[in-house]
Amino acid sequence: MQRIAIALLTMVCALPLHALASAVRVDFTETTLKNGLRVQLVQDRSVPVIALNMAYDVGSKDERKGLTGFAHLFEHMMFKGSENVGDGEHFYQIFTNGGVMNGTTSADITLYYQTLPANQLELALFLEADRMRSLEITQENLDNQRQAVQEERRLRIDNRPYGRSYERLIELLYDNFAYRHSPIGSMEDLNAASVEDVAKFFKTYYAPNNAVLTLVGDFDPKAATQLIRKYFEDIPRQPEPPRVELTEPPHSAERRDTIKDPLARMPHMFVVFRTVPGNTPDHHAMEVLSSILQDGDSSRLYQKLSKERELVAGVGGTADERIGTGSLMISATVRPGVKPEDVETAIYEEIERLKREPAAEWEIQKAKNATQIGYFDDIRSASSRATMLGSLTVKFDDPNLINTKVEKLNAVTAKDVQRVAKQYLIDKNRIVLLTMPAQAQAAK
């Protein structure tokens, strides 16, 4: 990894970023096993490690009313043992062999990833295949992990300042149930889950024909392919999972709400606009717009709201990229003594300025540079390369996007930024959620 970093640094010094983006590529091969498992290989002999990423085409979008939180529940259940692996042994085998591992769940996708010394490739494949083939789904394991997820919900949402705010935000932002609930699920739905419900969800979505295996690192491609076939190819294919319709009906007016939070100490504001699906020209323009507006200390919102007018304790956000409808999210924590409506007005002033006047060339270039530097940092690591490649394959069926994303962002112009600002950052697409400290609200 160090040699890759030095090589990239040398190239950065020798080439401008836009040229470097074209010069640096992730070369990969892809094949599909007879059971439908897509396999991607990226050989990198620079460091004696391997990174294995399993990307499943399942997220909270695939859950149904009354049975939410299943995708996130399996992020925990997948470590409770399988036919040849005991409860917690997956962790033990990875850690005692010098590796690291984790899993993550979002609305669109579930990922399991691990990095190990190169001589432990077979171990990683065995562990990953055994739980795909024969995960131990019992009442005891379900009860245990249901409680773990519920405790995680208490920690991250129910007993955390502003924890409920994001859940309320997506309820306002989306009408389609697929995106209208959070991946962690509700207490009621988790309590209602039966072993039969969970087993059916696993059989439907955690099948080889609904997954992408990405391997990056120090291995022989022929030998690695033989091992992958040995451990995965006889896992039975399952019927194709039902695909969720992610279309959102258009909003006809702004939506807003105010909620009270007894744990909050300062007012917090979300200003969010519905935009477009990911991996589209308009989304790429929205990423550049978001960077200009709220990425770093030189961004417009930081300069105006924090530095010049001292209205906020913090401001920032992102252009949320999803398979379905995405959004531009702006998050601002209001300083004590400041009226939230003054913060909201200041945000709109900067948005209107983007619509009225094309962004300066240095702002456009700064946004592109930040994206490219982030890209180079990601592909330097075997683990993040594997995660990126698998994620792009599942979300957009375009693994080569790992090599073309920067080019697509580089094609964005100031006119594109101005155009998407006028088209999407409009009143009827806007959601405003204000979270007020409960005591401050009650004192009014």
C-alpha positions in Angstrom: 0.0 0.0 0.0 2.9 2.3 0.8 4.4 1.8 -2.7 1.0 2.6 -4.3 0.8 5.8 -2.2 4.3 6.8 -3.3 3.6 6.0 -6.9 0.4 8.1 -6.8 2.2 11.0 -5.1 4.9 10.9 -7.8 2.2 11.1 -10.5 0.3 13.9 -8.7 3.5 15.9 -8.7 4.1 15.2 -12.4 0.6 15.6 -13.8 -2.3 18.0 -13.4 -5.3 16.4 -11.6 -7.5 16.2 -14.7 -4.7 14.3 -16.6 -4.0 12.1 -13.6 -7.7 11.0 -13.5 -7.3 9.7 -17.0 -3.9 8.0 -16.3 -4.9 6.1 -13.2 -7.3 3.2 -13.7 -8.4 0.2 -11.8 -8.0 -2.8 -14.1 -10.4 -5.6 -13.3 -11.8 -8.8 -14.7 -15.3 -10.1 -14.3 -17.0 -13.4 -14.7 -20.3 -15.0 -13.6 -20.5 -18.4 -12.0 -23.1 -20.9 -13.1 -25.2 -20.0 -10.0 -25.3 -16.3 -11.0 -22.6 -15.0 -8.6 -20.6 -12.2 -10.2 -16.9 -12.3 -9.5 -14.5 -9.4 -9.9 -10.8 -9.7 -9.6 -8.2 -6.9 -9.2 -4.6 -8.1 -8.9 -2.3 -5.9 -6.9 1.1 -7.3 -6.0 2.3 -4.2 -4.2 1.4 -5.4 -0.7 0.9 -9.0 0.6 -2.8 -8.5 1.5 -6.1 -9.4 0.0 -9.4 -7.6 0.4 -12.7 -9.4 -0.1 -16.0 -7.6 -0.5 -19.4 -9.2 -0.7 -22.0 -6.8 -2.0 -25.7 -8.0 -1.8 -28.4 -6.3 -3.8 -30.6 -5.7 -0.8 -31.2 -2.8 1.5 -34.0 -1.3 3.5 -35.7 -0.4 0.2 -36.5 -4.1 -0.2 -38.4 -4.3 3.1 -42.2 -4.2 3.4 -44.5 -2.4 5.9 -44.6 -4.1 9.3 -41.3 -5.9 8.7 -38.7 -3.2 8.6 -35.1 -3.5 9.8 -34.4 -6.9 8.2 -31.5 -5.9 6.0 -29.8 -4.3 9.0 -30.7 -7.2 11.2 -28.8 -9.5 8.9 -25.7 -7.3 9.2 -25.7 -8.8 12.7 -27.2 -12.3 12.0 -24.5 -13.0 9.4 -21.9 -13.3 12.2 -24.0 -15.8 14.4 -22.6 -18.9 12.8 -23.3 -21.3 10.0 -22.9 -25.0 9.3 -19.1 -25.1 9.7 -18.5 -21.9 11.6 -19.5 -21.3 15.2 -21.2 -18.3 16.8 -18.7 -15.4 16.7 -16.0 -17.6 15.0 -16.0 -15.5 11.9 -14.7 -12.5 13.9 -12.2 -14.7 15.8 -10.7 -16.3 12.6 -10.3 -12.9 10.9 -8.8 -11.1 13.9 -6.5 -13.8 15.0 -5.1 -14.1 11.5 -4.2 -10.4 11.4 -7.2 -9.2 9.5 -9.9 -6.6 9.9 -13.6 -6.8 8.9 -17.0 -5.2 9.1 -20.4 -4.9 7.4 -22.7 -2.0 6.6 -26.3 -1.6 5.4 -28.0 1.3 3.6 -31.3 1.8 1.8 -29.8 0.4 -1.4 -27.2 -2.2 -0.6 -25.6 -4.4 2.1 -21.8 -4.9 2.2 -19.6 -7.4 4.1 -15.8 -6.8 3.8 -12.6 -8.1 5.2 -8.9 -7.6 4.7 -6.3 -10.3 5.5 -2.7 -11.3 4.8 -2.5 -12.8 1.3 -1.8 -16.3 2.6 -5.3 -16.3 4.2 -7.3 -16.0 1.0 -8.8 -19.4 1.3 -10.0 -18.7 4.9 -11.8 -15.6 3.7 -13.5 -17.4 0.9 -14.5 -20.3 3.1 -16.0 -18.1 5.8 -18.0 -16.0 3.3 -19.3 -19.0 1.4 -20.3 -20.9 4.5 -22.6 -18.2 5.7 -24.1 -17.7 2.3 -24.8 -21.4 2.0 -25.9 -22.3 5.5 -26.5 -19.3 7.9 -27.7 -20.5 11.3 -31.2 -18.9 11.6 -32.7 -20.0 14.9 -35.0 -18.5 17.5 -32.1 -18.0 19.9 -29.9 -16.2 17.3 -32.9 -14.1 16.2 -33.8 -13.1 19.8 -30.1 -12.3 20.6 -29.5 -10.1 17.5 -32.9 -8.5 17.7 -32.0 -7.2 21.1 -28.6 -6.1 19.8 -30.2 -4.1 17.0 -32.8 -2.6 19.4 -30.0 -1.5 21.7 -28.2 0.0 18.7 -31.3 1.9 17.9 -31.5 3.3 21.4 -27.9 4.3 21.2 -27.9 5.9 17.7 -31.4 7.3 17.5 -33.7 7.2 20.5 -31.3 8.4 23.1 -29.1 10.6 20.9 -29.5 14.4 20.3 -31.2 14.9 16.9 -31.4 11.1 16.5 -35.1 11.2 15.4 -34.5 14.1 13.0 -33.2 12.1 10.1 -36.1 9.6 10.4 -38.6 12.4 10.3 -36.8 14.0 7.4 -37.0 11.0 5.1 -40.7 10.6 6.0 -41.2 14.1 4.6 -38.8 13.6 1.7 -40.2 10.4 0.3 -43.7 9.1 -0.4 -42.6 5.6 -1.7 -42.2 3.3 1.3 -39.0 1.9 -0.1 -37.1 5.0 1.0 -39.5 6.4 3.5 -38.2 4.4 6.5 -34.7 4.1 7.9 -32.5 1.0 7.6 -32.4 0.4 11.4 -36.1 -0.4 11.5 -38.7 0.2 14.3 -38.9 -1.4 17.7 -42.4 -2.7 16.9 -41.3 -4.3 13.6 -38.2 -5.9 15.1 -40.4 -7.4 17.9 -42.8 -8.7 15.4 -40.2 -10.5 13.3 -40.5 -14.3 13.3 -37.9 -17.0 12.5 -39.9 -17.8 9.4 -40.0 -14.2 8.2 -36.2 -13.9 8.7 -35.5 -17.2 7.0 -37.6 -16.2 4.0 -35.8 -12.8 3.7 -32.4 -14.6 3.8 -33.3 -17.1 1.2 -34.7 -14.4 -1.1 -31.9 -11.9 -1.0 -28.7 -13.6 0.3 -28.3 -15.8 -2.7 -25.4 -16.1 -5.1 -27.4 -14.7 -8.0 -28.1 -11.5 -5.9 -24.5 -10.9 -4.9 -21.2 -9.6 -6.3 -17.9 -10.9 -4.9 -15.0 -8.5 -5.4 -11.4 -9.6 -4.6 -8.5 -7.1 -4.7 -4.9 -7.8 -3.7 -1.9 -10.1 -3.9 -3.1 -13.3 -5.5 -2.8 -15.4 -8.6 -5.9 -14.9 -10.7 -6.1 -18.5 -11.9 -5.7 -20.0 -8.4 -8.1 -17.5 -6.9 -10.7 -18.3 -9.5 -10.4 -22.0 -8.7 -10.8 -21.4 -5.0 -13.9 -19.2 -5.6 -15.5 -21.9 -7.7 -14.6 -24.5 -5.1 -16.4 -22.7 -2.3 -19.2 -20.8 -4.1 -20.3 -22.4 -7.3 -22.3 -25.2 -5.8 -24.4 -22.9 -3.6 -27.9 -23.1 -5.0 -29.2 -20.3 -7.1 -32.6 -18.9 -5.9 -35.5 -17.3 -7.8 -34.7 -13.7 -8.8 -35.8 -11.4 -6.0 -38.7 -9.1 -6.6 -37.5 -5.6 -7.6 -38.9 -2.6 -5.9 -40.3 0.3 -7.8 -38.4 3.4 -6.7 -40.4 6.0 -8.6 -41.4 9.0 -6.6 -44.5 11.0 -7.4 -43.7 14.7 -7.8 -44.3 17.1 -4.9 -46.7 19.9 -5.4 -45.6 22.2 -2.6 -42.9 22.7 0.1 -43.1 20.3 3.1 -42.0 21.5 6.5 -42.2 20.4 10.1 -40.9 21.2 13.6 -40.1 18.6 16.1 -39.1 18.8 19.8 -36.0 17.0 21.1 -35.4 16.8 24.9 -31.7 15.9 24.2 -30.9 18.7 21.9 -29.1 21.8 23.2 -29.3 24.0 20.1 -31.9 24.3 17.2 -31.0 22.3 14.1 -32.3 22.7 10.6 -32.4 20.5 7.6 -33.1 22.2 4.2 -33.4 19.4 1.6 -34.3 19.3 -2.0 -35.4 16.3 -4.0 -33.3 15.8 -7.0 -32.5 12.8 -9.4 -31.2 9.2 -9.3 -27.5 8.6 -9.1 -25.1 8.1 -12.0 -26.8 10.6 -14.2 -25.5 13.8 -15.7 -27.8 16.0 -13.5 -26.6 14.2 -10.4 -22.9 14.8 -11.3 -23.7 18.5 -11.7 -25.5 18.4 -8.3 -22.4 16.9 -6.7 -20.3 19.8 -8.0 -23.0 22.3 -6.9 -23.1 20.7 -3.4 -19.3 21.0 -3.1 -19.4 24.7 -4.1 -22.2 25.4 -1.6 -21.1 23.5 1.4 -17.8 21.5 1.1 -15.1 22.9 3.4 -14.2 26.3 4.9 -14.1 28.0 1.5 -17.6 26.9 0.6 -20.3 29.6 0.2 -22.5 28.5 3.1 -19.5 28.3 5.6 -18.2 31.7 4.5 -21.6 33.4 4.7 -23.4 31.7 7.6 -20.5 30.8 9.9 -17.6 33.2 9.2 -19.2 36.4 8.1 -22.6 36.4 9.9 -21.9 34.0 12.7 -25.4 32.4 12.4 -24.4 28.7 12.8 -22.3 26.5 14.9 -21.9 24.2 11.9 -23.1 23.9 8.4 -22.6 21.2 5.7 -24.2 18.5 3.7 -24.1 16.3 0.6 -25.6 15.4 -2.7 -27.1 12.0 -1.7 -26.6 9.5 -4.4 -29.2 6.6 -4.6 -30.5 4.1 -7.1 -33.7 6.0 -7.0 -34.5 9.6 -6.3 -31.7 11.4 -4.5 -31.5 14.7 -2.7 -29.4 17.8 -1.9 -29.1 17.9 1.9 -28.1 21.0 3.9 -27.6 20.6 7.6 -27.2 23.6 9.9 -26.9 23.9 13.7 -28.2 27.3 14.8 -26.1 29.3 17.3 -27.6 30.3 20.6 -29.5 33.6 20.3 -30.0 33.3 16.5 -33.4 33.0 15.0 -33.7 29.8 12.8 -35.6 31.8 10.2 -32.5 34.0 9.7 -30.4 30.9 9.0 -33.0 29.6 6.6 -33.2 33.0 4.8 -29.4 33.1 4.5 -29.3 29.6 2.9 -31.9 30.6 0.3 -29.9 33.7 -0.5 -26.9 31.6 -1.4 -29.0 29.2 -3.4 -30.6 32.1 -5.4 -27.1 33.5 -6.1 -26.1 30.2 -7.6 -29.2 30.4 -9.9 -28.6 34.0 -10.8 -24.9 34.0 -11.4 -22.7 31.2 -12.8 -20.2 29.9 -10.3 -16.7 31.2 -10.6 -14.2 29.0 -12.5 -12.1 28.5 -9.3 -15.1 27.2 -7.4 -15.9 24.7 -10.2 -12.3 23.5 -10.3 -12.0 23.3 -6.5 -15.1 21.0 -6.4 -13.6 18.8 -9.1 -10.2 18.7 -7.4 -11.8 17.6 -4.1 -13.6 14.8 -5.9 -10.5 13.6 -7.7 -8.4 13.7 -4.5 -11.1 11.7 -2.7 -11.1 9.2 -5.6 -7.3 8.7 -5.5 -7.4 8.2 -1.8 -10.1 5.6 -2.2 -8.4 3.5 -4.8 -5.1 3.5 -2.9 -6.6 1.0 -0.4 -7.3 -2.5 -1.5 -10.3 -2.6 0.8 -11.9 0.6 -0.5 -11.2 -0.4 -4.1 -13.1 -3.7 -3.5 -15.9 -1.9 -1.8 -16.2 0.7 -4.5 -16.2 -1.8 -7.3 -18.8 -4.0 -5.8 -21.0 -1.1 -4.8 -21.1 0.5 -8.2 -21.9 -2.9 -9.7 -24.9 -3.5 -7.5 -26.2 0.0 -7.5 -25.8 1.0 -11.1 -24.7 -2.3 -12.9 -21.6 -0.3 -14.1 -18.4 -1.5 -12.5 -16.3 0.5 -14.9 -17.8 3.6 -13.3 -14.8 3.3 -10.9 -12.8 4.5 -13.9 -15.2 7.0 -15.5 -16.8 8.8 -12.5 -14.1 11.4 -12.4 -14.3 12.0 -16.1 -18.1 12.5 -15.8 -17.6 15.1 -13.0 -14.9 16.8 -15.0 -17.4 17.3 -17.8 -19.6 19.5 -15.5 -19.6 23.2 -16.4 -20.7 26.3 -14.6 -23.8 26.4 -16.9 -24.6 22.8 -15.8 -24.4 23.9 -12.1 -26.6 26.9 -12.7 -29.1 24.8 -14.7 -29.6 22.1 -12.1 -29.9 24.8 -9.4 -32.8 26.4 -11.3 -34.4 23.1 -12.2 -34.3 21.2 -8.8 -33.7 23.8 -6.0 -37.2 25.1 -6.1 -40.0 25.6 -3.5 -42.1 22.5 -4.4 -39.0 20.2 -4.1 -38.1 21.6 -0.7 -38.3 20.0 2.7 -37.5 22.0 5.8 -37.2 20.2 9.2 -36.5 22.2 12.3 -35.5 20.4 15.5 -35.9 22.5 18.6 -34.7 21.8 22.1 -37.8 20.7 24.0 -37.2 23.0 27.0 -36.6 26.0 24.8 -39.8 25.2 22.8 -41.8 24.8 26.0 -40.6 28.1 27.4 -42.2 30.1 24.5 
